[in-house]
Amino acid sequence: MILLNSRKKTWILVFLALLSIFAGTTQTAVVSAQTLEAVKANNLLRCGVSPGIPGFSSLDEQGEWQGLDVDICRGVAAAVLGNASLVDFIPQVELQGFTSLQNGDIDLLVSNNGWSLSRDTALGLVFVTPSYFGDQGFMGHGDLAGKKTVDMKEPTVCLRDENVLRQNLDRYFGKDGDEGRSYHTIVFRTPDQAVKAFDMGRCDLLYDMKAYLWGLRKYLVSDKDVVLLDEVVGREVHGPVIRQNDFVWFSVVRWVLYTMLKAEEYDYTSVNVDQYVVAQKADFEKLLGGRGGSGAGLGLKKDWMYQIIKQVGNYQEVFEKNIGKKSDIRMARGLNALSGDGGLLFAPSFQ
């Protein structure tokens, strides 16, 4: 029997632990690197979305998925498979989507879970790029029009179970500070459960992203006389999420969004894209794959950008029909306008 002193034992244990971590990381990289090829082989994109968020991801009266997040999934399918309809939308309740992505049950997650440091670094996942900037706030019953939460004594707030929401709410009411205001919360697993409780009068306020709140009015039965309070509790960034260590898939998803933004910048839409003239915009000249095959570096066909715009539309088209002025929600572009129009969104050069 070979006896080891405590110092040698410690070094061996450290070495074995590092070896285990390296082996696990390598295995994850090998698996995740196959995402693009797996989607092509299956001729189907498995996209995780949040259920029941009107304007972002919900079923319409015909049972078809609609929404901003849904159209991002369709844009990826159009680029990779040439057909925006080749998407299997898989509902993911709150944090379930992260686990499904980790396990390889979905290829892409576009949901209502906000971007945060821990989610981007500790889960083996990575947020690709912002697709929506949103203000968090309150919806109240009609008698609260023109009022603020400071006018309310110990309000009860309904919200879905989401860490970023809860932390921002605590911070806003100053729960840990000397000047903190008293309030109560009722937490629900899904947004529709929270809005139904609000509708039944179990709480004074419903708290979430403002765009979500205005869309959730469709679930109200007894009280459709509601108002959005002007207060902004916090701001949240949303975007597509993929597994780490898959740079090709990361690039594909990122440049799908950039294509939608650049198309809006140049006013190319699903209606007029067929009249595109290469010489008009030098840094977007490969839109139709007319020169050089810009999809080669991504493993895509030459017309991948054309397919996104033709089948799904540019960012403005997608925004306006789902949550903007052409929708029932009628949210202003605000932070989600192009940078040239005072917003935060822009795309890099396509040269």
N, C-alpha and C positions, 0 to 999 in steps of 0.2 A: 504494500500500500504506500502511495506517495503522499506525504504530508506537505501541505502548503501553509506558509505563514499568512497572517491576516492581510498583509499588504498585497501579496501576490493574488490572494483570493479576490480582493477588491478590484484589482486591475483586470482580472479575468472576467468578473461580472460586468464591469464597465464595457469591456471589449464585446462581450456577447450581447449586451443591450444595444450597443451601437450597430453591431452586425444585424441584429433583428430589425432595427429602425431602417437601416439602409436597404435591407431585403424587402421590407414592406413598401418603402418609397419606390424602389425599382419596379416592384410588381404593379403598383398603382400607375406608374408612368407608362408601362407597357400596355396595361388595359386601356387607360384613357387615351393613349395615342391612337387607338383604333376607332375612335368615335366617328370620324368622318367616313372612313371606309365601311363601318358597320351601318351607318345611315344609308349609304349608297347600296350596300348589299341587300339591306332589308327593303329598299325603295320606300322608306317610311321614316319620318322624323317623330320620335316620341317626345312630346313637349309637355312638361308639367306646368299647369296653370292653377290659379286660385279659383275655387267655385263661387259663383254668386256675387261677383263684383261688377255690377253694370257699368259699361263703358270701358272696362279693362278685360274682364274674362267672365262671361256668363252665357247661358243658353237663351236663344231667342224663342219666339213662339213656335217656330218650326223645328226646334231642337238642334239648331246649328250654333256653334260657338262663335261669339262676336266680341270685339273689344280691341283696345290698343295692344295689350300683351299678346292676344291671339294673333293679331296681324304681324307682330314681330316674328312669331313662330312661323307663320305662313311665308314671310319674307325669306327666312332661312331655308325653308323647303323649296321655294322658287329658285333660289340661288344654287342649292346643292343638287336638287332632283329635277329642276326644270318645271315643277308643277306645285303650285302653292297649296293644292288640296291634299297633298300626300302627308298629312299630319295626323297623328293620333294624339288628341288632347286628353291628358290624364289629370283629373282633378287632384290637387294636393292641398290638404287642410293645414294651414299655418306652417309649422316647422317640419311637417312631414316631407315636404319637397326636398329639403336638404338631405334627409336620409335616403330618399329614393334616388337622388343624384349620386350620392356616395356609393350606393349599392349597384348602380348601373341599370336601374329600372327605367330611367328616363335619360334622354340624351341632352336635354336642355331644360332649364327651369326659368320661366318668366312669370313671376308671381308678385304678390303684395308684400313680400318680406323685404324690408329696407336694407340698404348697404350699411355695414358697420365693420369696424376693425376686427372684432373677434370672428365674425362670419367670413371675412375675407382672408383670414390667416390661420384659424384654428380648426377648420372643418375639412381640410383637404379640397376646398372648393375655391373658386375665384369669380368675382363679379367682373364682367367683361367691360362694359362702358355704360354710362348713364343713358337711360331711355325716357325717364320722367323725373322731374323735380317737383315735389309736392309740399304744400303747406298742411300742417296738422291743425285741426281746430274742432269747434263744437257745432252741433246742430241742436236747436232747442225748439220748444213748442212756440206757437205763434205769439203768445203774450210776452215773449222775451225779445221781440223786435226792438232794436235800438239799445238794448241793454248789454251789460258785460257781466262776466262771472263775479267780479268784485261786488256787484249789486246783490248777489245771491248769498244766503246764509246756509253754509254746509250743504252744498249741492251734491246730489248723487249722480255719478257718471257711469254710463254703460259703455263698455269697450270690449273689443276682441282681445284674446290672450296673445299679446305680442310685446316682447321685451322692450323694444325701442319706444313704443307708445307709452308703456307704463313708466319708463324712466323719465321721458320728457314731461309726462303729466305730473309726476312727483316734483320735478324741478320747477315746473311752471307754478304750481301752488305753493312752492317753498316748503315742502313737507319737513325738510330737515333744518330749516332756518328759523331764526327767532321770530320773523314776521310771517311765518307760514299760515295759510288759511286752511281751515278744516274742510274736508270733503270726504265723500265715501265713493267707493267703486264697486261695480258688479261686473265681473269678468266672464266672458263667454268664449266658447271655442271657435265660433264662426261669426262673420259679420251679420248674417241674416238673423241669427239668434239674438244678437245685441240689439238690432233695430226693432225686432218684435217686442223685446222687453221695454224698450223706449216707447214704442207705440202703445203698450199696455199701461204706461204710466209708472213703471217701476223705477224710473230714473228721470232726473230733470234734464240731463244733457246726454247726447250721444257723441262720442269722441272717436275720431279717426282722421285719415286724410280727407281734406275738404272735397276733393273730387269724388272720393268713394261715398262720402256722406250724401252728396246731392244725387248720386245715382241710386243709392239705397232707398230713396223715397218710394221706389216702386213696391217695396215690401210693406209700406204703411197701409193700414186698413182703417183704423178708427180716427187718425189725426193726420191729415195731409197738409194742415196749416202749420208748416214748420219754417224755420229761418236758420240761415248760417250766420253765426256770430262773427264779427269782424276780427276777433282776436286770433293771433297766430301763436300756437303753442310751441311749435317746432317745425323744422323742415327735414324732409327725408328724401333720399336719393334711391331710385329703383333702377334696376337693369338686369339683363340676362345673366344667369349663373351657369358655369360649367365646372367640370372637375379640373383640378390643377394638373400641371405637367402635360398639357395637351395644347401646345402652342399653335398648331395648325388649326384646330377647331376653334380656339380662342380668336385667331385672326379672321376666320370665316365669319363667325357671328359678329365680330366687331365691325368688319367692313360691310356687312349687310346693313347695319344701322347707319354707317357713314354714307352708304349709297343713297339711302332714303333722305338723309339730310342734305347731301350735295345736290340731289335732284330737285329738292325744294329751292335751294339757293339759286339754281339755274332755271327754275320754273319748268322743269320737265315733269309731266304728270302721266298718269295711266292713259289719259286721253290723247295727248300730243306727242308722246315719246316716239311714235312711228315716223314723225316728221323730222327727227333729229338729223342735224347736219354736222359731220365730224369737225369741220374747220371752225365752227362757231366758238367752241370752248376747248382750248388746247389741253388743259389739264384733266378734262373729262372725255377726251376724244375716243377712249376705248369703251365707251358705254355699250355699244353694240358689238363689241369684239372686232371692230373694223381694222384695228392695227395691233399687231403684237400679241394678241391673246392674253389680256390682262388677268385672266383667271388661272393661268398656268401655275403661278406661285402658290395658289391656294388649292390646287387640285380641282378646279372648277372649269366648266366649259366657257367658251369665249363670250357667250351672251348672258352670263350670269347676272350682270347688273341690269341689263334690259329686262330680263324675266322678273326681277324684283319690282321694278317700276311699272311694268306693263300689267302684271297680275295682282299686285298689292297696292302700289301707289307710293308717292313720296311721303315724307313725314307729315307734312301739312294735311294731305288728304286723309291719312290714317287718323291723325289727331282730331280733325274737325268732324269727321263722320262718327267717331266713337264718343268723344267727350267735349268737343268744341261746339261751334255755333250751328252745325248741322245736326246735332244730337239733342236729346231731351235734357242732357246735363248742362250744356251751354257754358262750359268753363272757358275763361279767357286763356290765351296762350301763356301770358305771364313769363315765368322763368323758363318755360319750354318753347319760347320763341327762338329763332336763330339769333346768334350773337349780333349780327348786323341790325337786328330789330329790337335790341335791348334785352335779349334773353341770354341763356347760358349754353345753348346747343350750337355746335359747329362741327364740320368735318375737315380733316386734313386734306392736303392736296392729293389729287389722283394721278399725278405725273409718274 
